[in-house]
Amino acid sequence: MKKILLSAAVILMLFSCQNDSTDLADSTKNASARRHCASQEVLEELLAADPTLAIRMNKIEAFTQKRTSNPNFRLVNGKIVIPVVVNVLYRTVAENISDAQIQSQIDVLNKDFTATNPDFANVPAEWSGIKANVDITFELVKINRKATTKTSWGTRDAMKSTKKGGLDPTTPSTTLNFWVCTIGGGILGYAQFPGGSSATDGVVCDSQYVGVTPNSGASYPYNLGRTATHEVGHWMNLRHIWGDASCGNDLVADTPVANTSNFGVPTYPYVSTCLPAHNEMTMNYMDYTDDRGMYLFTNGQKSRMSAIFVSGGARSAFGI
């Protein structure tokens, strides 16, 4: 297990922009053969556009490290219940997903974040001591719908703006806004990390990959609602498990180092090429495996997510 020993300089490097700004989704709808979350790429674009974002995120990271290093910290008012507003932008009947489909997604989030998902029992014994009940639940409070002529929205946050044809977020400081639309470019979803603008805060998922669609040829193998679980993890300050670098650091102490993203459903044990030899946690929600292959958050990830909701945390306005 890796230990987090990050200096301020290293944290600055983690949040620095490494790539030129490009539009990540083309104008055509493109079903994804492999999971592609655009959260990191979108973050890099936002950092390039707003140099002050890195400062805000560095402060959030410093606060998070301080809180997670103290085993005695407590949430302000106990349990975390997140109100969710879903914003559906549709051109076709299929894109205008039903209330029932949306509720099935909320149900998945509630199971995955409370360790009541049936496949939680499949966690290998070597991680039985760190598998976590995050103990966060979600409540659907409103569904907004809007017809559009757009064939895809890309990753420039246009769907989050009424002026650009989308829907403005609803009380983003106290509500998780969840946009459902056709993203394009093979991208399943993306999320905004804590510290970004409230005008664009929330999660975006392609309409094909929202909720549970058993035996759906259109969305398989991403038909069990785990795209949203992954993206909400980002919204709660989790990084990809490989740290978006070869054998990188995801800022969580109890997740094994991963060489890169994993796809499909790797057979356990899956030995890492990162030394010293160890097994990779391919079933973690923050990897890129198929929906049926991810079913685990760790205690370290739980501590990191919880830290943003305590007094002084990036999302403490949720009033917990």
C-alpha positions, 0 to 999 in steps of 0.5 A: 500500500502506498503512503501519502507523503506529498509536499506542496510542490507535488500537490501543485504539480498534480493540479497543473495543466499538462495538455493543450486545451481541445474539445474532447467530444466530436459532433457525432454520437459514438458508442464507447467500446471502452470506458472513457471518463473525461473528468481529468481532461476537463479539469486540465482545460479548466486549470488552463482557463482559470489559474486561480482554480489550482490555488483553490484545489491546493487548499482543498487538498491540504484540508483533505490531507489534514482531515484524513490524517486525523482518525478522530474527525467527525461529520458535523451532523452525522449522515450525509444525504445528497439532494439530486436534481436531474437535468435531461436534455433530449433530441430523440425519444430514446434520449428522453429517459423515463422517470423510472430509469432515472430512479433506477440510477438513484437506487444504484448510487444508494446501494454502491455508496452504502455497500448494499450492492450484492456484488460487494460480497465479491471483494477479495479477502485481501481487501476485506479489512478496508472495503468501505460502507461510505454511508452516503445516500442520495435523494431525487428531488426534481427532474427537469426536461428540455427538448433540443436540436443538438446531436451532441454536447461535448465536454465544454459544459454547454449543457449546464447553461440555459443561454447555450441551450442547456439547463442552468444548475439548481442551487449547486452549493446544496444540490448535486446537479446531474445532467443527462444528454448525448455527450459524443466522442465515446465519452460516458461521463465526466464530473467537476471536482470540488473547487470549480465554479458553482455555475458548472458544478455537478456530474454529466452522464451520457443518456445511454449509460444512466440507470440499469438497463438489463441486457441492453445492447445499446449500453452494455457493458455499461448498463448497470449504473456504475458510470454515475457511481464513478463520476460522483466519486470524482465530484466527491474528490476521488481521483482515478485509481491509477492517478492518471499517470503510470503507477501514479498516486490517487492520493488515497493511502489504502488503494494499491498502486495501479499501472494504468486504467483497466478495462473489461473484467480482469480476473483476480488476482491481477498482478501489477507491473508496478513494483514491488509486486502486488495485486491491482484493485481492478474492482474499485469504482474509480478504475475503468472496468465494465460495470459488472467488474466494479463494486468497491470503495475503500476506507481511505476513499471514504475518508477522502470523500467525507472530508469535503462535507465537514465544517470547512470542507469544500462541500460543507454548505450541504449542511451536514 
